[in-house]
Amino acid sequence: MTTPKEPPPDGPEPVPSGPDPVPRDPQPAQPSPDPAPPADPEPGSRPTPEPPD
């Protein structure tokens, strides 16, 4: 398996760069949904002071 990777100069270059961006994509995707839910409860408590006015 190591022999076929050595002959192609273009192959080994994209291979190492491929795995790097792959793990980085899923990471940022997880934190994005987390901050979304907390934003909902925030606006819910704000409208409460409106009714008393």
GROMACS elastic network, one bead per residue, 0.5 to 0.9 nm:
[ bonds ]
;  ai    aj funct       b0    kb
    1     4     6  0.58427   500
    1     5     6  0.69165   500
    2     5     6  0.53779   500
    2     6     6  0.65325   500
    3     6     6  0.53498   500
    3     7     6  0.68927   500
    4     7     6  0.57787   500
    4     8     6  0.71497   500
    5     8     6  0.59602   500
    5     9     6  0.80257   500
    5    11     6  0.64857   500
    5    12     6  0.60708   500
    6     9     6  0.68525   500
    6    11     6  0.81236   500
    6    12     6  0.70208   500
    7    11     6  0.84287   500
    7    12     6  0.89287   500
    8    11     6  0.51836   500
    8    12     6  0.69094   500
    9    12     6  0.59830   500
    9    13     6  0.68882   500
   10    13     6  0.54855   500
   10    14     6  0.67740   500
   10    15     6  0.87910   500
   11    14     6  0.58376   500
   11    15     6  0.62010   500
   12    15     6  0.51324   500
   12    16     6  0.66859   500
   12    17     6  0.89486   500
   13    16     6  0.60793   500
   13    17     6  0.68134   500
   13    18     6  0.88943   500
   14    17     6  0.51195   500
   14    18     6  0.58459   500
   14    19     6  0.89721   500
   15    18     6  0.51841   500
   15    19     6  0.68986   500
   16    19     6  0.59046   500
   16    20     6  0.67431   500
   17    20     6  0.53669   500
   17    21     6  0.68058   500
   17    22     6  0.89108   500
   18    21     6  0.58746   500
   18    22     6  0.64160   500
   19    22     6  0.51374   500
   19    23     6  0.67639   500
   19    24     6  0.89402   500
   20    23     6  0.60687   500
   20    24     6  0.67522   500
   21    24     6  0.50375   500
   21    25     6  0.62142   500
   22    25     6  0.55241   500
   22    26     6  0.71188   500
   23    26     6  0.57516   500
   23    27     6  0.65454   500
   24    27     6  0.53075   500
   24    28     6  0.68151   500
   24    29     6  0.89146   500
   25    28     6  0.58899   500
   25    29     6  0.65115   500
   26    29     6  0.51033   500
   26    30     6  0.64759   500
   27    30     6  0.55563   500
   27    31     6  0.70585   500
   28    31     6  0.55336   500
   28    32     6  0.63770   500
   29    32     6  0.54089   500
   29    33     6  0.70664   500
   30    33     6  0.58997   500
   30    34     6  0.68668   500
   31    34     6  0.51358   500
   31    35     6  0.67980   500
   32    35     6  0.58740   500
   32    36     6  0.67633   500
   33    36     6  0.51495   500
   33    37     6  0.70277   500
   34    37     6  0.60284   500
   34    38     6  0.73336   500
   35    38     6  0.55723   500
   35    39     6  0.66232   500
   36    39     6  0.54575   500
   36    40     6  0.71678   500
   37    40     6  0.55036   500
   37    41     6  0.73913   500
   38    41     6  0.57153   500
   38    42     6  0.66697   500
   39    42     6  0.52875   500
   39    43     6  0.68624   500
   39    44     6  0.89668   500
   40    43     6  0.58571   500
   40    44     6  0.65505   500
   41    44     6  0.50458   500
   41    45     6  0.65687   500
   41    46     6  0.89971   500
   42    45     6  0.56159   500
   42    46     6  0.66949   500
   43    46     6  0.50813   500
   43    47     6  0.67679   500
   44    47     6  0.59727   500
   44    48     6  0.72566   500
   45    48     6  0.54555   500
   45    49     6  0.78673   500
   46    49     6  0.62755   500
   46    50     6  0.75703   500
   47    50     6  0.52074   500
   47    51     6  0.73072   500
   48    51     6  0.60887   500
   48    52     6  0.77105   500
   49    52     6  0.57939   500
   49    53     6  0.69238   500
   50    53     6  0.54140   500
